[in-house]
Amino acid sequence: MRIWQKPISIEELTRSHVGTVGQHLGLEFVEIGDDYIVGRVPVDGRTIQPYGILHGGVSVVLAETLGSCGAHYSVPENERTVGLDVNANHLRAASKGWVTGTARPVHRGRSTQVWQIELRDDEGQLTCVSRLTMAVLQPR
C-alpha cells in the first residue's frame, strides 16, 4: 500500500537536502517504493573515523535522514513531523564502498510514527539497525 501523502521523488529528496549534513557526507537517495525509502553514503574521507571504518554517527545520520523523510512525506501537507528518539545498534564495520539504508514504517499513528532502518554494506551484510520515533504535529 502506497503511504506517501505529499509529492515525493528522488529529485525532490535530493533538492531538499542541498546544503545539509547529508549533502556534505555524500548521501544519495536511490529508491522510493510504496512504503520505503533507500539511500546510501560512501565510506570515504568524509565519513570514516580514525580507524578507517564508517563513523557510527554517519550511520545514525543516514538512518535518521531516511526515517525523517519517510515520516514527512507520509503525512498530509498541513502536518509536520519532528524527531523524538533515535537509536542505533552497530553490528559490523564497513571500510570501503557504500553503506545503503532502507527505511520502513513500523507504526504510523495519529500522533507518532516509528521507523525501522536497516543499513547494509556492498555485500549485503547488515552493518547497523536503527529505530526512529517521530512526533506528528497537527496544524495550529
Phi and psi in radians as a Rosetta constraint file:
Dihedral C 1 N 2 CA 2 C 2 CIRCULARHARMONIC -1.284 0.35
Dihedral N 2 CA 2 C 2 N 3 CIRCULARHARMONIC 2.211 0.35
Dihedral C 2 N 3 CA 3 C 3 CIRCULARHARMONIC -1.804 0.35
Dihedral N 3 CA 3 C 3 N 4 CIRCULARHARMONIC -0.168 0.35
Dihedral C 3 N 4 CA 4 C 4 CIRCULARHARMONIC -1.257 0.35
Dihedral N 4 CA 4 C 4 N 5 CIRCULARHARMONIC 2.265 0.35
Dihedral C 4 N 5 CA 5 C 5 CIRCULARHARMONIC -1.987 0.35
Dihedral N 5 CA 5 C 5 N 6 CIRCULARHARMONIC -0.066 0.35
Dihedral C 5 N 6 CA 6 C 6 CIRCULARHARMONIC -2.171 0.35
Dihedral N 6 CA 6 C 6 N 7 CIRCULARHARMONIC 2.672 0.35
Dihedral C 6 N 7 CA 7 C 7 CIRCULARHARMONIC -1.031 0.35
Dihedral N 7 CA 7 C 7 N 8 CIRCULARHARMONIC 2.246 0.35
Dihedral C 7 N 8 CA 8 C 8 CIRCULARHARMONIC -2.362 0.35
Dihedral N 8 CA 8 C 8 N 9 CIRCULARHARMONIC 2.415 0.35
Dihedral C 8 N 9 CA 9 C 9 CIRCULARHARMONIC -2.745 0.35
Dihedral N 9 CA 9 C 9 N 10 CIRCULARHARMONIC 2.859 0.35
Dihedral C 9 N 10 CA 10 C 10 CIRCULARHARMONIC -1.059 0.35
Dihedral N 10 CA 10 C 10 N 11 CIRCULARHARMONIC -0.690 0.35
Dihedral C 10 N 11 CA 11 C 11 CIRCULARHARMONIC -1.102 0.35
Dihedral N 11 CA 11 C 11 N 12 CIRCULARHARMONIC -0.732 0.35
Dihedral C 11 N 12 CA 12 C 12 CIRCULARHARMONIC -1.128 0.35
Dihedral N 12 CA 12 C 12 N 13 CIRCULARHARMONIC -0.790 0.35
Dihedral C 12 N 13 CA 13 C 13 CIRCULARHARMONIC -1.073 0.35
Dihedral N 13 CA 13 C 13 N 14 CIRCULARHARMONIC -0.781 0.35
Dihedral C 13 N 14 CA 14 C 14 CIRCULARHARMONIC -1.083 0.35
Dihedral N 14 CA 14 C 14 N 15 CIRCULARHARMONIC -0.808 0.35
Dihedral C 14 N 15 CA 15 C 15 CIRCULARHARMONIC -1.076 0.35
Dihedral N 15 CA 15 C 15 N 16 CIRCULARHARMONIC -0.691 0.35
Dihedral C 15 N 16 CA 16 C 16 CIRCULARHARMONIC -1.287 0.35
Dihedral N 16 CA 16 C 16 N 17 CIRCULARHARMONIC -0.192 0.35
Dihedral C 16 N 17 CA 17 C 17 CIRCULARHARMONIC -1.883 0.35
Dihedral N 17 CA 17 C 17 N 18 CIRCULARHARMONIC 0.179 0.35
Dihedral C 17 N 18 CA 18 C 18 CIRCULARHARMONIC -1.107 0.35
Dihedral N 18 CA 18 C 18 N 19 CIRCULARHARMONIC 2.296 0.35
Dihedral C 18 N 19 CA 19 C 19 CIRCULARHARMONIC 1.396 0.35
Dihedral N 19 CA 19 C 19 N 20 CIRCULARHARMONIC 0.163 0.35
Dihedral C 19 N 20 CA 20 C 20 CIRCULARHARMONIC -1.803 0.35
Dihedral N 20 CA 20 C 20 N 21 CIRCULARHARMONIC 3.043 0.35
Dihedral C 20 N 21 CA 21 C 21 CIRCULARHARMONIC -1.024 0.35
Dihedral N 21 CA 21 C 21 N 22 CIRCULARHARMONIC -0.652 0.35
Dihedral C 21 N 22 CA 22 C 22 CIRCULARHARMONIC -1.019 0.35
Dihedral N 22 CA 22 C 22 N 23 CIRCULARHARMONIC -0.778 0.35
Dihedral C 22 N 23 CA 23 C 23 CIRCULARHARMONIC -1.119 0.35
Dihedral N 23 CA 23 C 23 N 24 CIRCULARHARMONIC -0.736 0.35
Dihedral C 23 N 24 CA 24 C 24 CIRCULARHARMONIC -1.086 0.35
Dihedral N 24 CA 24 C 24 N 25 CIRCULARHARMONIC -0.536 0.35
Dihedral C 24 N 25 CA 25 C 25 CIRCULARHARMONIC -1.551 0.35
Dihedral N 25 CA 25 C 25 N 26 CIRCULARHARMONIC -0.039 0.35
Dihedral C 25 N 26 CA 26 C 26 CIRCULARHARMONIC 1.447 0.35
Dihedral N 26 CA 26 C 26 N 27 CIRCULARHARMONIC 0.318 0.35
Dihedral C 26 N 27 CA 27 C 27 CIRCULARHARMONIC -1.062 0.35
Dihedral N 27 CA 27 C 27 N 28 CIRCULARHARMONIC 2.342 0.35
Dihedral C 27 N 28 CA 28 C 28 CIRCULARHARMONIC -2.177 0.35
Dihedral N 28 CA 28 C 28 N 29 CIRCULARHARMONIC 2.383 0.35
Dihedral C 28 N 29 CA 29 C 29 CIRCULARHARMONIC -1.548 0.35
Dihedral N 29 CA 29 C 29 N 30 CIRCULARHARMONIC 2.305 0.35
Dihedral C 29 N 30 CA 30 C 30 CIRCULARHARMONIC -2.135 0.35
Dihedral N 30 CA 30 C 30 N 31 CIRCULARHARMONIC -0.369 0.35
Dihedral C 30 N 31 CA 31 C 31 CIRCULARHARMONIC -2.780 0.35
Dihedral N 31 CA 31 C 31 N 32 CIRCULARHARMONIC 2.539 0.35
Dihedral C 31 N 32 CA 32 C 32 CIRCULARHARMONIC -2.281 0.35
Dihedral N 32 CA 32 C 32 N 33 CIRCULARHARMONIC 2.151 0.35
Dihedral C 32 N 33 CA 33 C 33 CIRCULARHARMONIC -1.851 0.35
Dihedral N 33 CA 33 C 33 N 34 CIRCULARHARMONIC -2.993 0.35
Dihedral C 33 N 34 CA 34 C 34 CIRCULARHARMONIC -1.104 0.35
Dihedral N 34 CA 34 C 34 N 35 CIRCULARHARMONIC -0.518 0.35
Dihedral C 34 N 35 CA 35 C 35 CIRCULARHARMONIC -2.513 0.35
Dihedral N 35 CA 35 C 35 N 36 CIRCULARHARMONIC 0.496 0.35
Dihedral C 35 N 36 CA 36 C 36 CIRCULARHARMONIC -2.678 0.35
Dihedral N 36 CA 36 C 36 N 37 CIRCULARHARMONIC 2.787 0.35
Dihedral C 36 N 37 CA 37 C 37 CIRCULARHARMONIC -2.282 0.35
Dihedral N 37 CA 37 C 37 N 38 CIRCULARHARMONIC 2.399 0.35
Dihedral C 37 N 38 CA 38 C 38 CIRCULARHARMONIC -2.087 0.35
Dihedral N 38 CA 38 C 38 N 39 CIRCULARHARMONIC 2.346 0.35
Dihedral C 38 N 39 CA 39 C 39 CIRCULARHARMONIC -2.534 0.35
Dihedral N 39 CA 39 C 39 N 40 CIRCULARHARMONIC 2.940 0.35
Dihedral C 39 N 40 CA 40 C 40 CIRCULARHARMONIC -2.577 0.35
Dihedral N 40 CA 40 C 40 N 41 CIRCULARHARMONIC 2.779 0.35
Dihedral C 40 N 41 CA 41 C 41 CIRCULARHARMONIC -2.245 0.35
Dihedral N 41 CA 41 C 41 N 42 CIRCULARHARMONIC 2.561 0.35
Dihedral C 41 N 42 CA 42 C 42 CIRCULARHARMONIC -1.365 0.35
Dihedral N 42 CA 42 C 42 N 43 CIRCULARHARMONIC 2.637 0.35
Dihedral C 42 N 43 CA 43 C 43 CIRCULARHARMONIC -1.690 0.35
Dihedral N 43 CA 43 C 43 N 44 CIRCULARHARMONIC 1.678 0.35
Dihedral C 43 N 44 CA 44 C 44 CIRCULARHARMONIC -2.593 0.35
Dihedral N 44 CA 44 C 44 N 45 CIRCULARHARMONIC -2.927 0.35
Dihedral C 44 N 45 CA 45 C 45 CIRCULARHARMONIC -1.014 0.35
Dihedral N 45 CA 45 C 45 N 46 CIRCULARHARMONIC -0.407 0.35
Dihedral C 45 N 46 CA 46 C 46 CIRCULARHARMONIC -1.393 0.35
Dihedral N 46 CA 46 C 46 N 47 CIRCULARHARMONIC -0.393 0.35
Dihedral C 46 N 47 CA 47 C 47 CIRCULARHARMONIC -2.131 0.35
Dihedral N 47 CA 47 C 47 N 48 CIRCULARHARMONIC -0.100 0.35
Dihedral C 47 N 48 CA 48 C 48 CIRCULARHARMONIC -1.579 0.35
Dihedral N 48 CA 48 C 48 N 49 CIRCULARHARMONIC 2.813 0.35
Dihedral C 48 N 49 CA 49 C 49 CIRCULARHARMONIC -1.747 0.35
Dihedral N 49 CA 49 C 49 N 50 CIRCULARHARMONIC 3.070 0.35
Dihedral C 49 N 50 CA 50 C 50 CIRCULARHARMONIC -0.975 0.35
Dihedral N 50 CA 50 C 50 N 51 CIRCULARHARMONIC -0.372 0.35
Dihedral C 50 N 51 CA 51 C 51 CIRCULARHARMONIC -1.533 0.35
Dihedral N 51 CA 51 C 51 N 52 CIRCULARHARMONIC 0.108 0.35
Dihedral C 51 N 52 CA 52 C 52 CIRCULARHARMONIC 1.427 0.35
Dihedral N 52 CA 52 C 52 N 53 CIRCULARHARMONIC 0.270 0.35
Dihedral C 52 N 53 CA 53 C 53 CIRCULARHARMONIC -2.057 0.35
Dihedral N 53 CA 53 C 53 N 54 CIRCULARHARMONIC 2.823 0.35
Dihedral C 53 N 54 CA 54 C 54 CIRCULARHARMONIC -0.979 0.35
Dihedral N 54 CA 54 C 54 N 55 CIRCULARHARMONIC 2.259 0.35
Dihedral C 54 N 55 CA 55 C 55 CIRCULARHARMONIC -1.150 0.35
Dihedral N 55 CA 55 C 55 N 56 CIRCULARHARMONIC 2.345 0.35
Dihedral C 55 N 56 CA 56 C 56 CIRCULARHARMONIC -1.018 0.35
Dihedral N 56 CA 56 C 56 N 57 CIRCULARHARMONIC -0.589 0.35
Dihedral C 56 N 57 CA 57 C 57 CIRCULARHARMONIC -1.130 0.35
Dihedral N 57 CA 57 C 57 N 58 CIRCULARHARMONIC -0.555 0.35
Dihedral C 57 N 58 CA 58 C 58 CIRCULARHARMONIC -1.190 0.35
Dihedral N 58 CA 58 C 58 N 59 CIRCULARHARMONIC -0.676 0.35
Dihedral C 58 N 59 CA 59 C 59 CIRCULARHARMONIC -1.035 0.35
Dihedral N 59 CA 59 C 59 N 60 CIRCULARHARMONIC -0.722 0.35
Dihedral C 59 N 60 CA 60 C 60 CIRCULARHARMONIC -1.189 0.35
Dihedral N 60 CA 60 C 60 N 61 CIRCULARHARMONIC -0.687 0.35
Dihedral C 60 N 61 CA 61 C 61 CIRCULARHARMONIC -1.047 0.35
Dihedral N 61 CA 61 C 61 N 62 CIRCULARHARMONIC -0.803 0.35
Dihedral C 61 N 62 CA 62 C 62 CIRCULARHARMONIC -1.058 0.35
Dihedral N 62 CA 62 C 62 N 63 CIRCULARHARMONIC -0.852 0.35
Dihedral C 62 N 63 CA 63 C 63 CIRCULARHARMONIC -1.069 0.35
Dihedral N 63 CA 63 C 63 N 64 CIRCULARHARMONIC -0.834 0.35
Dihedral C 63 N 64 CA 64 C 64 CIRCULARHARMONIC -1.169 0.35
Dihedral N 64 CA 64 C 64 N 65 CIRCULARHARMONIC -0.634 0.35
Dihedral C 64 N 65 CA 65 C 65 CIRCULARHARMONIC -1.103 0.35
Dihedral N 65 CA 65 C 65 N 66 CIRCULARHARMONIC -0.831 0.35
Dihedral C 65 N 66 CA 66 C 66 CIRCULARHARMONIC -1.141 0.35
Dihedral N 66 CA 66 C 66 N 67 CIRCULARHARMONIC -0.782 0.35
Dihedral C 66 N 67 CA 67 C 67 CIRCULARHARMONIC -1.166 0.35
Dihedral N 67 CA 67 C 67 N 68 CIRCULARHARMONIC -0.696 0.35
Dihedral C 67 N 68 CA 68 C 68 CIRCULARHARMONIC -1.114 0.35
Dihedral N 68 CA 68 C 68 N 69 CIRCULARHARMONIC -0.714 0.35
Dihedral C 68 N 69 CA 69 C 69 CIRCULARHARMONIC -1.109 0.35
Dihedral N 69 CA 69 C 69 N 70 CIRCULARHARMONIC -0.767 0.35
Dihedral C 69 N 70 CA 70 C 70 CIRCULARHARMONIC -1.001 0.35
Dihedral N 70 CA 70 C 70 N 71 CIRCULARHARMONIC -0.823 0.35
Dihedral C 70 N 71 CA 71 C 71 CIRCULARHARMONIC -1.098 0.35
Dihedral N 71 CA 71 C 71 N 72 CIRCULARHARMONIC -0.815 0.35
Dihedral C 71 N 72 CA 72 C 72 CIRCULARHARMONIC -1.022 0.35
Dihedral N 72 CA 72 C 72 N 73 CIRCULARHARMONIC -0.813 0.35
Dihedral C 72 N 73 CA 73 C 73 CIRCULARHARMONIC -1.421 0.35
Dihedral N 73 CA 73 C 73 N 74 CIRCULARHARMONIC -0.108 0.35
Dihedral C 73 N 74 CA 74 C 74 CIRCULARHARMONIC -1.770 0.35
Dihedral N 74 CA 74 C 74 N 75 CIRCULARHARMONIC 0.112 0.35
Dihedral C 74 N 75 CA 75 C 75 CIRCULARHARMONIC -1.994 0.35
Dihedral N 75 CA 75 C 75 N 76 CIRCULARHARMONIC 2.762 0.35
Dihedral C 75 N 76 CA 76 C 76 CIRCULARHARMONIC -1.037 0.35
Dihedral N 76 CA 76 C 76 N 77 CIRCULARHARMONIC 2.778 0.35
Dihedral C 76 N 77 CA 77 C 77 CIRCULARHARMONIC -0.934 0.35
Dihedral N 77 CA 77 C 77 N 78 CIRCULARHARMONIC -0.585 0.35
Dihedral C 77 N 78 CA 78 C 78 CIRCULARHARMONIC -1.500 0.35
Dihedral N 78 CA 78 C 78 N 79 CIRCULARHARMONIC -0.025 0.35
Dihedral C 78 N 79 CA 79 C 79 CIRCULARHARMONIC -1.856 0.35
Dihedral N 79 CA 79 C 79 N 80 CIRCULARHARMONIC 2.678 0.35
Dihedral C 79 N 80 CA 80 C 80 CIRCULARHARMONIC -2.136 0.35
Dihedral N 80 CA 80 C 80 N 81 CIRCULARHARMONIC 2.774 0.35
Dihedral C 80 N 81 CA 81 C 81 CIRCULARHARMONIC -2.216 0.35
Dihedral N 81 CA 81 C 81 N 82 CIRCULARHARMONIC 2.482 0.35
Dihedral C 81 N 82 CA 82 C 82 CIRCULARHARMONIC -2.387 0.35
Dihedral N 82 CA 82 C 82 N 83 CIRCULARHARMONIC 2.606 0.35
Dihedral C 82 N 83 CA 83 C 83 CIRCULARHARMONIC -1.270 0.35
Dihedral N 83 CA 83 C 83 N 84 CIRCULARHARMONIC 2.431 0.35
Dihedral C 83 N 84 CA 84 C 84 CIRCULARHARMONIC -1.926 0.35
Dihedral N 84 CA 84 C 84 N 85 CIRCULARHARMONIC -0.680 0.35
Dihedral C 84 N 85 CA 85 C 85 CIRCULARHARMONIC -2.750 0.35
Dihedral N 85 CA 85 C 85 N 86 CIRCULARHARMONIC 2.469 0.35
Dihedral C 85 N 86 CA 86 C 86 CIRCULARHARMONIC -2.396 0.35
Dihedral N 86 CA 86 C 86 N 87 CIRCULARHARMONIC 2.410 0.35
Dihedral C 86 N 87 CA 87 C 87 CIRCULARHARMONIC -2.377 0.35
Dihedral N 87 CA 87 C 87 N 88 CIRCULARHARMONIC 2.800 0.35
Dihedral C 87 N 88 CA 88 C 88 CIRCULARHARMONIC -2.591 0.35
Dihedral N 88 CA 88 C 88 N 89 CIRCULARHARMONIC 2.380 0.35
Dihedral C 88 N 89 CA 89 C 89 CIRCULARHARMONIC -1.924 0.35
Dihedral N 89 CA 89 C 89 N 90 CIRCULARHARMONIC 2.018 0.35
Dihedral C 89 N 90 CA 90 C 90 CIRCULARHARMONIC -1.520 0.35
Dihedral N 90 CA 90 C 90 N 91 CIRCULARHARMONIC 2.059 0.35
Dihedral C 90 N 91 CA 91 C 91 CIRCULARHARMONIC -1.833 0.35
Dihedral N 91 CA 91 C 91 N 92 CIRCULARHARMONIC -0.535 0.35
Dihedral C 91 N 92 CA 92 C 92 CIRCULARHARMONIC -2.693 0.35
Dihedral N 92 CA 92 C 92 N 93 CIRCULARHARMONIC 2.462 0.35
Dihedral C 92 N 93 CA 93 C 93 CIRCULARHARMONIC -1.386 0.35
Dihedral N 93 CA 93 C 93 N 94 CIRCULARHARMONIC 2.601 0.35
Dihedral C 93 N 94 CA 94 C 94 CIRCULARHARMONIC -2.112 0.35
Dihedral N 94 CA 94 C 94 N 95 CIRCULARHARMONIC 2.238 0.35
Dihedral C 94 N 95 CA 95 C 95 CIRCULARHARMONIC -2.066 0.35
Dihedral N 95 CA 95 C 95 N 96 CIRCULARHARMONIC -0.016 0.35
Dihedral C 95 N 96 CA 96 C 96 CIRCULARHARMONIC -2.767 0.35
Dihedral N 96 CA 96 C 96 N 97 CIRCULARHARMONIC 2.921 0.35
Dihedral C 96 N 97 CA 97 C 97 CIRCULARHARMONIC 1.321 0.35
Dihedral N 97 CA 97 C 97 N 98 CIRCULARHARMONIC -2.353 0.35
Dihedral C 97 N 98 CA 98 C 98 CIRCULARHARMONIC -2.255 0.35
Dihedral N 98 CA 98 C 98 N 99 CIRCULARHARMONIC 2.661 0.35
Dihedral C 98 N 99 CA 99 C 99 CIRCULARHARMONIC -2.010 0.35
Dihedral N 99 CA 99 C 99 N 100 CIRCULARHARMONIC 2.201 0.35
Dihedral C 99 N 100 CA 100 C 100 CIRCULARHARMONIC -1.976 0.35
Dihedral N 100 CA 100 C 100 N 101 CIRCULARHARMONIC 2.299 0.35
Dihedral C 100 N 101 CA 101 C 101 CIRCULARHARMONIC -1.981 0.35
Dihedral N 101 CA 101 C 101 N 102 CIRCULARHARMONIC 2.519 0.35
Dihedral C 101 N 102 CA 102 C 102 CIRCULARHARMONIC -2.164 0.35
Dihedral N 102 CA 102 C 102 N 103 CIRCULARHARMONIC 2.135 0.35
Dihedral C 102 N 103 CA 103 C 103 CIRCULARHARMONIC -1.850 0.35
Dihedral N 103 CA 103 C 103 N 104 CIRCULARHARMONIC 2.255 0.35
Dihedral C 103 N 104 CA 104 C 104 CIRCULARHARMONIC -2.351 0.35
Dihedral N 104 CA 104 C 104 N 105 CIRCULARHARMONIC 2.517 0.35
Dihedral C 104 N 105 CA 105 C 105 CIRCULARHARMONIC -1.286 0.35
Dihedral N 105 CA 105 C 105 N 106 CIRCULARHARMONIC 2.451 0.35
Dihedral C 105 N 106 CA 106 C 106 CIRCULARHARMONIC -1.722 0.35
Dihedral N 106 CA 106 C 106 N 107 CIRCULARHARMONIC -0.629 0.35
Dihedral C 106 N 107 CA 107 C 107 CIRCULARHARMONIC -2.599 0.35
Dihedral N 107 CA 107 C 107 N 108 CIRCULARHARMONIC 2.285 0.35
Dihedral C 107 N 108 CA 108 C 108 CIRCULARHARMONIC -2.228 0.35
Dihedral N 108 CA 108 C 108 N 109 CIRCULARHARMONIC 1.598 0.35
Dihedral C 108 N 109 CA 109 C 109 CIRCULARHARMONIC -1.759 0.35
Dihedral N 109 CA 109 C 109 N 110 CIRCULARHARMONIC -3.081 0.35
Dihedral C 109 N 110 CA 110 C 110 CIRCULARHARMONIC -1.213 0.35
Dihedral N 110 CA 110 C 110 N 111 CIRCULARHARMONIC -0.596 0.35
Dihedral C 110 N 111 CA 111 C 111 CIRCULARHARMONIC -2.051 0.35
Dihedral N 111 CA 111 C 111 N 112 CIRCULARHARMONIC -0.247 0.35
Dihedral C 111 N 112 CA 112 C 112 CIRCULARHARMONIC -2.489 0.35
Dihedral N 112 CA 112 C 112 N 113 CIRCULARHARMONIC 2.750 0.35
Dihedral C 112 N 113 CA 113 C 113 CIRCULARHARMONIC -2.339 0.35
Dihedral N 113 CA 113 C 113 N 114 CIRCULARHARMONIC 2.591 0.35
Dihedral C 113 N 114 CA 114 C 114 CIRCULARHARMONIC -2.191 0.35
Dihedral N 114 CA 114 C 114 N 115 CIRCULARHARMONIC 2.269 0.35
Dihedral C 114 N 115 CA 115 C 115 CIRCULARHARMONIC -2.103 0.35
Dihedral N 115 CA 115 C 115 N 116 CIRCULARHARMONIC 2.411 0.35
Dihedral C 115 N 116 CA 116 C 116 CIRCULARHARMONIC -1.837 0.35
Dihedral N 116 CA 116 C 116 N 117 CIRCULARHARMONIC 2.286 0.35
Dihedral C 116 N 117 CA 117 C 117 CIRCULARHARMONIC -2.197 0.35
Dihedral N 117 CA 117 C 117 N 118 CIRCULARHARMONIC 2.154 0.35
Dihedral C 117 N 118 CA 118 C 118 CIRCULARHARMONIC -1.900 0.35
Dihedral N 118 CA 118 C 118 N 119 CIRCULARHARMONIC 2.281 0.35
Dihedral C 118 N 119 CA 119 C 119 CIRCULARHARMONIC -1.923 0.35
Dihedral N 119 CA 119 C 119 N 120 CIRCULARHARMONIC 2.367 0.35
Dihedral C 119 N 120 CA 120 C 120 CIRCULARHARMONIC -2.333 0.35
Dihedral N 120 CA 120 C 120 N 121 CIRCULARHARMONIC 2.614 0.35
Dihedral C 120 N 121 CA 121 C 121 CIRCULARHARMONIC -1.451 0.35
Dihedral N 121 CA 121 C 121 N 122 CIRCULARHARMONIC -3.106 0.35
Dihedral C 121 N 122 CA 122 C 122 CIRCULARHARMONIC -1.106 0.35
Dihedral N 122 CA 122 C 122 N 123 CIRCULARHARMONIC -0.378 0.35
Dihedral C 122 N 123 CA 123 C 123 CIRCULARHARMONIC -1.548 0.35
Dihedral N 123 CA 123 C 123 N 124 CIRCULARHARMONIC 0.028 0.35
Dihedral C 123 N 124 CA 124 C 124 CIRCULARHARMONIC 1.466 0.35
Dihedral N 124 CA 124 C 124 N 125 CIRCULARHARMONIC 0.127 0.35
Dihedral C 124 N 125 CA 125 C 125 CIRCULARHARMONIC -1.418 0.35
Dihedral N 125 CA 125 C 125 N 126 CIRCULARHARMONIC 2.390 0.35
Dihedral C 125 N 126 CA 126 C 126 CIRCULARHARMONIC -1.164 0.35
Dihedral N 126 CA 126 C 126 N 127 CIRCULARHARMONIC 2.151 0.35
Dihedral C 126 N 127 CA 127 C 127 CIRCULARHARMONIC -1.832 0.35
Dihedral N 127 CA 127 C 127 N 128 CIRCULARHARMONIC -0.490 0.35
Dihedral C 127 N 128 CA 128 C 128 CIRCULARHARMONIC -2.775 0.35
Dihedral N 128 CA 128 C 128 N 129 CIRCULARHARMONIC 2.490 0.35
Dihedral C 128 N 129 CA 129 C 129 CIRCULARHARMONIC -2.129 0.35
Dihedral N 129 CA 129 C 129 N 130 CIRCULARHARMONIC 2.252 0.35
Dihedral C 129 N 130 CA 130 C 130 CIRCULARHARMONIC -2.276 0.35
Dihedral N 130 CA 130 C 130 N 131 CIRCULARHARMONIC 2.640 0.35
Dihedral C 130 N 131 CA 131 C 131 CIRCULARHARMONIC -2.268 0.35
Dihedral N 131 CA 131 C 131 N 132 CIRCULARHARMONIC 2.318 0.35
Dihedral C 131 N 132 CA 132 C 132 CIRCULARHARMONIC -2.151 0.35
Dihedral N 132 CA 132 C 132 N 133 CIRCULARHARMONIC 2.228 0.35
Dihedral C 132 N 133 CA 133 C 133 CIRCULARHARMONIC -1.871 0.35
Dihedral N 133 CA 133 C 133 N 134 CIRCULARHARMONIC 2.265 0.35
Dihedral C 133 N 134 CA 134 C 134 CIRCULARHARMONIC -2.102 0.35
Dihedral N 134 CA 134 C 134 N 135 CIRCULARHARMONIC 2.488 0.35
Dihedral C 134 N 135 CA 135 C 135 CIRCULARHARMONIC -1.614 0.35
Dihedral N 135 CA 135 C 135 N 136 CIRCULARHARMONIC 2.446 0.35
Dihedral C 135 N 136 CA 136 C 136 CIRCULARHARMONIC -1.771 0.35
Dihedral N 136 CA 136 C 136 N 137 CIRCULARHARMONIC 2.060 0.35
Dihedral C 136 N 137 CA 137 C 137 CIRCULARHARMONIC -1.749 0.35
Dihedral N 137 CA 137 C 137 N 138 CIRCULARHARMONIC 2.251 0.35
Dihedral C 137 N 138 CA 138 C 138 CIRCULARHARMONIC -1.434 0.35
Dihedral N 138 CA 138 C 138 N 139 CIRCULARHARMONIC 2.754 0.35
Dihedral C 138 N 139 CA 139 C 139 CIRCULARHARMONIC -1.081 0.35
Dihedral N 139 CA 139 C 139 N 140 CIRCULARHARMONIC 2.594 0.35
